[in-house]
């Protein structure tokens, strides 16, 4: 009998539509596989399993649902929720409580990596280069002149806990700082302000497959905009080149750093680590970890799978096998 898998998608954040795209890609790939996949929508007002357009309420006591009078339970979960509650540790904590295996990181790893300021503080201790930055909680008074003096221009203002470039602004003058802060705070009360790193942006996919942590590929991101913003990521305003056109020594450093971060931060499933290769030093600078990266056709990881020689069906099957054996 096939193992029954819930493919969770949706979520509570601005990344809802992106998550639906990722979840649908997973459902399509698993349609003719060794697994019986069910779409599960995680929404603020309801959690529902969806079969043939019919919604059936999820029992949050054990993450099951009733199909007519039959109780349906799951052997595991494929997590395709970007942002809260699928990438910030909330769903992970719930799944640990109900003893449900899932493809994403554990609660702590998810919560940590979703917080950019906390991640940077830890990653820098591992000897990985991070952008120069300043971090603020919702109660801090932000001195715009101090930011300009310490970080210079251009700089980036980001929500500390968010994804897909929502709320991120590239600022080139003092007058732009306050509007950028207001924009970031629409996504999160805590914000990060970083000096811009000029260079080549790349994303490195990593996964544990057959018991071994391996790099999928490094993708070079050539944005038509000032940076790799939402439009560049999802609306075609960028070119993604796999493999990245970088020197072998830089490639090796990025691969080694990404595998080390995966292991030291005790991450699971498939992730993507983003860097900018600084123009002047030719050194990769860590930007962020995405523990639930996009899986829709417009996303980077599927392009890396194609380069690596994996079909999505084959890759998602390997991810689930790794998850269910743990």
C-alpha positions as CSV (number, residue, x, y, z in Angstrom):
1,X,0.0,0.0,0.0
2,X,1.3,3.5,-0.9
3,X,2.3,5.8,2.0
4,X,-0.2,8.7,2.4
5,X,1.4,12.1,2.2
6,X,-0.2,15.5,3.0
7,X,1.2,18.3,0.7
8,X,0.6,21.4,2.8
9,X,0.4,24.7,1.1
10,X,-1.0,28.2,1.5
11,X,-0.1,29.8,4.8
12,X,-0.8,33.1,6.5
13,X,1.7,35.4,4.8
14,X,2.2,37.5,1.6
15,X,3.7,34.4,0.1
16,X,0.4,32.5,-0.1
17,X,0.2,32.4,-3.9
18,X,3.8,31.4,-4.2
19,X,3.2,28.5,-1.8
20,X,0.2,27.4,-3.8
21,X,2.4,27.2,-6.9
22,X,5.0,25.2,-5.1
23,X,2.4,22.9,-3.6
24,X,0.8,22.2,-6.9
25,X,4.1,21.4,-8.5
26,X,4.7,18.8,-5.7
27,X,1.2,17.4,-6.2
28,X,1.8,17.1,-9.9
29,X,5.2,15.4,-9.5
30,X,3.8,12.9,-7.0
31,X,0.6,12.1,-9.0
32,X,2.2,8.9,-10.5
33,X,4.6,8.0,-7.8
34,X,5.1,5.6,-4.9
35,X,3.1,8.0,-2.7
36,X,-0.6,8.8,-2.4
37,X,-0.6,12.7,-2.1
38,X,-3.4,14.8,-0.8
39,X,-3.6,18.6,-1.0
40,X,-3.9,20.2,2.4
41,X,-4.6,23.9,2.6
42,X,-3.4,25.7,5.8
43,X,-5.4,28.9,6.1
44,X,-6.0,31.3,8.9
45,X,-9.6,30.4,9.2
46,X,-9.4,26.6,8.4
47,X,-7.1,23.7,7.7
48,X,-8.7,21.4,5.1
49,X,-7.8,18.4,3.0
50,X,-9.0,19.0,-0.6
51,X,-10.0,16.1,-2.9
52,X,-11.8,16.7,-6.2
53,X,-12.6,20.2,-5.1
54,X,-14.2,19.0,-1.9
55,X,-12.9,20.4,1.4
56,X,-12.7,18.2,4.5
57,X,-11.7,19.7,7.8
58,X,-8.4,18.6,9.4
59,X,-8.6,17.4,12.9
60,X,-5.8,19.3,14.6
61,X,-5.6,16.7,17.4
62,X,-3.8,14.3,15.2
63,X,-3.7,15.9,11.7
64,X,-6.3,13.5,10.2
65,X,-9.6,14.1,8.3
66,X,-12.9,12.3,7.7
67,X,-13.8,11.2,4.1
68,X,-17.4,10.4,4.6
69,X,-17.2,8.2,7.6
70,X,-13.6,7.0,7.1
71,X,-10.8,8.5,9.1
72,X,-7.8,9.3,6.9
73,X,-4.4,9.6,8.5
74,X,-1.1,10.5,7.0
75,X,2.3,8.9,7.1
76,X,4.1,12.1,6.5
77,X,4.0,15.7,5.3
78,X,5.6,17.5,2.4
79,X,5.9,21.1,3.5
80,X,5.4,23.7,0.7
81,X,4.4,26.7,2.8
82,X,6.7,29.7,2.4
83,X,6.6,32.2,5.3
84,X,4.5,31.8,8.3
85,X,3.5,29.2,9.6
86,X,5.4,26.8,7.4
87,X,8.9,28.3,7.4
88,X,9.1,30.0,10.8
89,X,8.8,27.0,13.0
90,X,5.1,27.1,13.9
91,X,4.0,24.1,11.8
92,X,7.2,22.3,12.8
93,X,6.4,22.7,16.5
94,X,2.8,21.4,15.8
95,X,4.1,18.4,13.9
96,X,6.5,17.5,16.7
97,X,3.6,17.6,19.2
98,X,1.4,15.3,17.1
99,X,4.4,13.1,16.1
100,X,4.1,13.7,12.4
101,X,7.2,13.4,10.1
102,X,7.7,16.2,7.7
103,X,10.1,17.3,5.0
104,X,11.2,20.6,6.5
105,X,13.6,21.5,9.3
106,X,12.9,21.0,13.0
107,X,11.3,23.8,15.0
108,X,14.5,25.4,16.2
109,X,16.3,25.4,12.8
110,X,13.2,26.8,11.0
111,X,12.6,29.6,13.6
112,X,16.3,30.5,13.6
113,X,16.9,30.7,9.9
114,X,13.6,32.6,9.3
115,X,15.1,35.4,11.5
116,X,17.7,37.1,9.4
117,X,19.4,39.0,12.2
118,X,19.7,36.0,14.5
119,X,21.0,33.8,11.6
120,X,23.6,36.4,10.6
121,X,24.9,36.6,14.2
122,X,25.4,32.8,14.3
123,X,26.6,32.2,10.8
124,X,29.3,34.9,11.2
125,X,30.6,32.8,14.3
126,X,31.1,29.9,11.9
127,X,33.6,32.1,9.9
128,X,31.2,32.8,7.0
129,X,31.3,36.3,5.6
130,X,28.1,38.3,6.2
131,X,27.1,41.8,5.1
132,X,27.7,44.6,7.5
133,X,24.4,45.4,9.2
134,X,22.4,46.7,12.1
135,X,19.4,45.1,13.7
136,X,16.4,46.6,15.4
137,X,13.4,45.3,17.3
138,X,10.0,47.0,17.2
139,X,10.7,49.2,20.2
140,X,14.1,50.5,19.1
141,X,14.5,54.1,18.1
142,X,16.2,54.2,14.7
143,X,18.6,57.1,13.9
144,X,18.6,57.5,10.2
145,X,21.8,59.6,10.2
146,X,23.6,56.9,12.2
147,X,22.5,54.3,9.6
148,X,23.8,56.4,6.8
149,X,27.1,57.1,8.6
150,X,27.7,53.4,9.6
151,X,26.5,51.6,6.4
152,X,26.7,54.2,3.6
153,X,24.7,54.0,0.4
154,X,23.2,52.1,-1.1
155,X,21.8,50.0,1.7
156,X,19.0,47.5,2.1
157,X,16.2,47.7,4.6
158,X,14.6,44.3,5.2
159,X,12.0,42.7,7.6
160,X,13.9,40.3,9.8
161,X,11.3,37.6,9.4
162,X,10.0,37.4,5.8
163,X,10.8,35.8,2.5
164,X,10.4,36.3,-1.3
165,X,11.8,39.9,-1.1
166,X,8.5,41.2,0.4
167,X,9.2,44.4,2.3
168,X,12.8,44.8,1.1
169,X,13.9,48.2,-0.2
170,X,17.1,49.3,-1.8
171,X,17.9,52.8,-0.4
172,X,20.2,55.3,-2.1
173,X,19.7,58.4,-0.1
174,X,18.9,59.6,3.4
175,X,15.3,60.6,2.5
176,X,14.5,57.0,1.5
177,X,15.3,55.3,4.8
178,X,12.1,56.1,6.7
179,X,9.7,55.0,3.9
180,X,11.8,51.8,3.6
181,X,11.5,51.1,7.3
182,X,7.7,51.6,7.1
183,X,7.6,49.2,4.2
184,X,9.6,46.6,6.1
185,X,7.4,46.9,9.2
186,X,4.4,45.9,7.1
187,X,5.9,42.4,7.2
188,X,7.7,42.3,10.6
189,X,8.2,44.5,13.6
190,X,11.9,43.6,13.6
191,X,14.1,44.9,10.8
192,X,17.6,44.5,9.4
193,X,19.5,47.2,7.7
194,X,22.5,46.1,5.7
195,X,25.2,47.7,3.6
196,X,24.7,46.8,0.0
197,X,27.2,44.2,-1.3
198,X,27.9,44.8,-5.0
199,X,28.5,41.7,-7.0
200,X,27.0,38.5,-8.4
201,X,24.1,37.0,-6.6
202,X,23.9,33.2,-6.5
203,X,21.7,30.6,-4.8
204,X,23.0,27.2,-3.8
205,X,20.5,24.3,-3.4
206,X,21.3,21.7,-0.8
207,X,19.5,18.5,0.3
208,X,20.1,15.3,2.3
209,X,19.6,12.4,-0.1
210,X,20.3,8.8,0.6
211,X,21.8,9.8,3.9
212,X,24.3,12.2,2.5
213,X,24.2,16.0,2.3
214,X,24.9,17.2,-1.2
215,X,24.8,20.4,-3.3
216,X,22.3,20.4,-6.1
217,X,23.9,23.3,-8.1
218,X,24.8,26.9,-7.8
219,X,22.6,29.3,-9.8
220,X,23.6,32.7,-10.9
221,X,20.9,35.4,-10.7
222,X,21.0,38.2,-13.2
223,X,18.2,40.7,-12.2
224,X,16.9,43.2,-14.6
225,X,16.0,45.3,-11.5
226,X,18.2,47.0,-8.9
227,X,18.2,43.7,-7.0
228,X,16.6,40.3,-6.9
229,X,13.2,41.5,-5.8
230,X,9.7,39.9,-6.0
231,X,9.3,40.9,-9.7
232,X,12.7,39.5,-10.6
233,X,12.0,36.3,-8.7
234,X,8.5,35.5,-9.9
235,X,7.5,37.8,-12.8
236,X,10.4,37.1,-15.2
237,X,12.5,40.2,-14.5
238,X,15.6,38.1,-14.1
239,X,17.7,35.5,-15.8
240,X,18.8,32.4,-13.8
241,X,21.9,30.7,-15.1
242,X,22.7,27.1,-13.9
243,X,25.5,26.4,-13.3
244,X,26.7,29.9,-12.2
245,X,29.5,31.4,-14.3
246,X,32.0,31.6,-11.4
247,X,35.6,30.5,-10.8
248,X,36.0,26.9,-9.4
249,X,37.6,28.1,-6.2
250,X,34.6,30.3,-5.5
251,X,32.3,27.5,-6.4
252,X,34.1,25.2,-3.9
253,X,33.9,27.8,-1.1
254,X,30.2,28.2,-1.6
255,X,29.5,24.5,-1.7
256,X,31.6,23.9,1.4
257,X,30.0,26.8,3.3
258,X,26.5,25.6,2.3
259,X,27.0,22.0,3.4
260,X,28.6,23.2,6.6
261,X,25.7,25.5,7.4
262,X,23.2,22.7,6.6
263,X,25.0,20.4,9.1
264,X,25.9,22.9,11.8
265,X,22.4,24.5,11.8
266,X,21.0,20.9,11.8
267,X,18.7,21.6,8.8
268,X,16.6,19.0,6.9
269,X,14.9,18.5,3.6
270,X,15.8,20.7,0.7
271,X,17.1,24.3,1.3
272,X,18.7,27.1,-0.6
273,X,21.5,29.3,0.7
274,X,21.9,32.7,-1.0
275,X,25.2,34.7,-1.4
276,X,26.6,37.7,-3.2
277,X,30.1,37.3,-4.6
278,X,31.6,40.7,-3.8
279,X,33.1,42.5,-6.8
280,X,36.2,43.8,-5.0
281,X,37.2,40.8,-2.8
282,X,35.8,38.0,-5.1
283,X,34.6,36.4,-1.8
284,X,31.0,35.1,-1.3
285,X,29.0,37.0,1.3
286,X,26.2,35.1,3.0
287,X,22.7,36.6,2.5
288,X,20.1,34.2,3.9
289,X,18.9,30.6,4.2
290,X,15.6,29.5,2.7
291,X,14.4,26.4,4.4
292,X,11.3,26.0,2.3
293,X,12.5,27.3,-1.1
294,X,10.2,27.8,-4.1
295,X,9.4,24.7,-6.1
296,X,7.2,26.1,-8.9
297,X,8.5,26.2,-12.5
298,X,9.6,29.9,-12.0
299,X,11.8,28.9,-9.0
300,X,15.5,28.2,-8.7
301,X,15.6,24.7,-7.2
302,X,13.6,23.1,-10.1
303,X,16.2,24.5,-12.5
304,X,19.0,23.0,-10.4
305,X,17.2,19.6,-10.4
306,X,17.1,19.7,-14.2
307,X,20.8,20.5,-14.3
308,X,21.6,17.7,-11.8
309,X,19.6,15.2,-13.8
310,X,16.7,14.7,-11.4
311,X,13.1,14.7,-12.4
312,X,10.9,16.3,-9.8
313,X,9.2,13.0,-9.2
314,X,12.5,11.3,-8.5
315,X,13.8,14.1,-6.3
316,X,10.7,14.5,-4.2
317,X,10.5,10.8,-3.8
318,X,14.1,10.8,-2.4
319,X,13.3,13.7,-0.1
320,X,10.2,11.8,1.3
321,X,12.2,8.5,1.7
322,X,14.8,10.4,3.7
323,X,12.0,12.0,5.8
324,X,10.1,8.9,6.5
325,X,13.1,6.8,7.6
326,X,14.2,9.4,10.2
